[in-house]
């Protein structure tokens, strides 16, 4: 048996995570094989067949029945995005167990989708306003007071900006609109001043958590945040598990802020880097993820 590692040739910010997945699989006697979405093809007619090209003359069908979905890269157009999504959905329809499941990954990867689903399932999220038109967003967000503004498809905390005065955010909205981007504005949670929590959930269980502080407004490790392990209290574990469950994710890094006596989920990451988490806690998420993927693929 092999596990496919689904990614793209164009991009990998944290290769250490993929090495962890490979080593975890090898320790369980399982091989791994890369599957690059930007080198794939789809044949339709009578049946549907996915193939991977290693060159212009080297074509092969996937040999694996289970796969770890790392990410789909940074599609340059809606056409590229849709192509990569339908490659994944064809793999699922053909019997490959993809983890995280494609629909769940897509929903969680979009902050709009994640926040909408979480709110409908009663998971606490910050008051949020989203609009394509900068003037509409400005008028909506004025009601929130101090703001955290970020792109709907950001990563590693980049692009997130705090505004003490909502009026100051307008140029940011206009710039985003000029680049065909959509922003969301959230009420700033005062608890964010002291940091946030990254809770790692695998298979409906919390395997560990860290507190992150410093490193910009989002306290992200990629931006230099400090990380320390914590004991996970019941309420924190509960909100993180509920978030992952609501979105149908096998595994996720759940970002949570304590505000007053409540925990708020501010981000759900179906693709997350765990190197900072691993160094702080001594826990390697890859071992838990690979074990779960194998269990689900064998059912």
N, C-alpha and C positions, 0 to 999 in steps of 0.2 A: 504493500500500500504506500502511496505517496500523498503528500499534501502540497497543493499548489499555493504559491505565494503570488497573489495578484497585485500588480503595481504597474508602473510605466517606466520606460527607459529614461525619460526626460527629467525625472525628479525623484530624489529621496533625501530628505533633510536629516533623517536620523537612522543611518544604516545600522547602528548598534542594535536597534529593535529587531531588524530582520535577521541579524546574526543570532540574536537570542532565540528567535522562532526556529531557525535552522538547528541550533544546538539542542533545543528542547525536544524537537522531533527526533533528532538522531539518538538522543538518550533513551527514547522510547522505541527505538528500532525502526523508525519511520524516515523515509527519504523525503526531500523537498525538491520542488522544481519551480523555477520562476515562470510566471505567465505575464507577459507584457501586453497590456491592452492596446498600446500604440503600434504593436507588431502583429495584431490579430486580424482575422478575416471571418466573415460570416457567409455561409452558403445556404441559400434558401431555394427549395424546389423539391417537392416530394417529402423531404425531411429538412431539418435545420441542423447545420453542422458548424461548429466553431473550430477554427484552426489557428495555430501559432506559426509564424514564419521566422526562421532564424537567419534568413537571407532571401534573395529573390528566387532561389530554387529549392530552398529547404522548408517544406511544409509538413506539419505534423498535428495530429489531433491531441488534445489534452489526455494524459494518461492517468490523471488523478480523479478521485471521486469526492474529495473534500478540499476546501481551499480557504486560506486566510486572506481576506480582503483588506489589503493595506490602504489603498486609495485609488482614485481614478485620475490622478494628476491634476493639471490645471488646463482644462479644455479651452482652446483658443476661440471656439465658436459653439453655438447651440448645436450645430451638426455633429461636431466632434463629441460633445457631451452626450448626445442621444446615441451615437454609435457605441460609445463605451458602455453606456447603461444597458443597451440591448444585447451586447456581447455577454454581459454578466447575467442578464435575465435568460438568455438562451442556454447558458451553462446550467443555471438552476433548473430550467425546464428539462434539460437533458439528463438530470439526475445527480449533478454535482452539488454537494452541500457547501454553500458559500457562507462564510461567517466573517463579519456580521452579514445577516441576510440583506439582500440588495435593497428591498423597499425600506427596511428599517434603517439601513445605512444612509440612504438618500434623505429620508425625513429628518434624521438626527443631524446630518451634515448641514442642513439648512436651518439657520437660527429661527426663521419664520416657522418652519414645520415643527421643529422641536418645541418651541415655546407654545405654539398652538395646541399641540398634543398634550403637553404637560399641564397646561392650564385646564384643559377639558377633563383631565384625569385628577384634578384637585391637587396637583403638586405645586407648592408655592414658587412663583417666579416673580421677578420685579415688575412693577407696572411698566408697560412697553408700548411705544407708538412707532408705527412703520408706515411710510408713504414714499411713493416714487417722486412726487412733486415736492421740491424743497420748501415752498411756501406752505403747503398743506402740512408737511412734517413739522415745520416750525410752529405753526399754530396749534397743532396737537400737542407737541412736546412742551410748550410753554406752561401747560397745566401741571407738569411734573416737578417743577423746581430744578434743583441741581441735577445735572444729567451725566450719564455715561453714554457716549455715542460710539457706535461701531458698525462695520459693514456686516451684511447678512451672511457673508461667506468668508469671514476672516479666519486666520489661523495663528497659533502661538501668541495671541494677544496683540498682534500688529494691527494698527489702524484704530485701536480703541483710545478714545480721548475723553477726559473729564471736562465738564464746563460748569463752573460755579454759577454763572449767569446764563440762562437759556438763550438770551439774545446773542451771545457770542458764538453760538453753534451755527448760525445761519450761513456764514461763508463756507463752513465745512460741508453743509448740505448741498450748497450750490456747486462746489467743486466736485463732489461725488456725482451729482447729476450730470455734470459736463463730461464725466468719464463713463457714463452709462452704468453707474453703480447705484445700489439702493442701500440706504442706511437705516438703522433702527436707533431709537433713542429710549433709554431706560432711566427710570428714577434712580438716582445714585443712592446706594445703601450705605449708611454711615459706618456700618460694621466693616466695610471694605477697607477702611483706613488701617486696620491692623492686620490685614491679609485675608486669604481665603483658604478653602480646603479642597484638595484634589482627592476624591474618594474613588478607588478602583473597584469596580464591580465585575465579577465574572460568574456566569451561570447563576445569577440571582443571589449571589453571596458577596459580601464585602471582603476582599482579601487584604486590604490595608488602606491607610490614608496618611496624607501629609498635610501640614500647614505650610502655606507659601506666603512669603512677605517680601516687599521690595520688588525691584525689577519692573517699575512702571505701574500704570493704573490697574493692570490686570494681574499683577503679581505672577508673571509667567516665567518659568525656568529659562525659556529661550531668550528672555530679556534680562537675565541675571538675578532672578528672584532667589532668595534663600529658602531652603526646604528643611523641615524637621518632621520626624515621624510623630504620630499622635495615637493615643488610644481612642478608638471610635466608639462614642457613646451611642446609645440606642436610637435616639431621635435623628442623629446625623446619618447613621446607617440606614434607617428607615426611609428617609427622604431620597437618598441616593439609589437604593434598591427600587423604590417606587418609580423613579425617573427612568431607569434602565428598562424596567418591566413595561411601563407605559409605551415606550418606543419600540418594544420588541427586540431589544439588543441582547446579544449573547455576552458581550463585554463592552465596557465603556469607562472613560475617565470622566467622572461627574464633578463639576466645579460648583462649590457651595459657599455661600457667605452667611455667617451668623449675624443677624440684625435684630437687636433686642433679644427676645426670648424665642425667636423663630429662625429656622434655616430656610434659605431661598436658593433654588437651583438657578445659576446664571449661565451655565453652559453644559452641554452634553457632547462628549467627544467620542464618536464611534471609531475614529482613527486618532490615536494619541501616542505621544512619545513617553516612554516610562523610564528613561535612563536616570533622571533626577530622583524619581520615586524609588527606583531599585537601589540607588546608592544610599538613600536615606533610611530605607526600611529593611534592606537585605532581602526583599521579596522580589522575585522575578515573575512578572505577570505572564510572560511567554509560556512558562510551564503550565500554568492554569488554563491559558487560552488553548494551547495545543491539545491538552487532555480533553477539554470540553468539545473541541471540534471533532476529535476522533470518536468520542462517545456519541455525538449527534449523527455523525456520518454512518455509524454502524447500526443505528436503530432501524 
